[in-house]
Amino acid sequence: MPTIEEKAAFSERLKFAMKRAPEKLRGSTDLANKFNLRHHGELPVSPQTAHKWLSGRTIPTSDKLDTLAKWFDVDVHWLHYGPSPGNVTGAVPSPRKPDEKYPLSEETLELASKIEALSVHHRYLVEELVSQFYGTGKKL
């Protein structure tokens, strides 16, 4: 049986995985609804169950962990237990590479249209800022 600390740590890893996902999830109801579209188990997950995952009160079963890991593109072991003791590098999922395409989402399209509406100078500043975050110095 998982300890309180293990459940809390799982909750933090799940929240981290959700934040780096291309689609934005607004709480346990969103998590449950979108999870149920991906999971092919017998019973759907309720918003209350998803809330228990996010609040650190419970850890999902292995089949649900598999679905979450595939959905959020993280290692199932990392999601469940955290980084391996001997695996310091690569323990935390890294952001997508600059040349890797993100799936289109409402948020991505909205951001792109806002950037497109900026003046030429301001678009240049946004480009430079993004380049600095990626550490490449290359133009987008």
Secondary structure, DSSP 4 states (H G I P E B T S, - for coil): ---HHHHHHHHHHHHHHHHTSSS---SHHHHHHHHHHH--SSSPPPHHHHHHHHTTS----HHHHHHHHHHHT--HHHHHH-S-TT--TT-SPPPPPTTSPPPP-HHHHHHHHHHHTS-HHHHHHHHHHHHHHHT-----
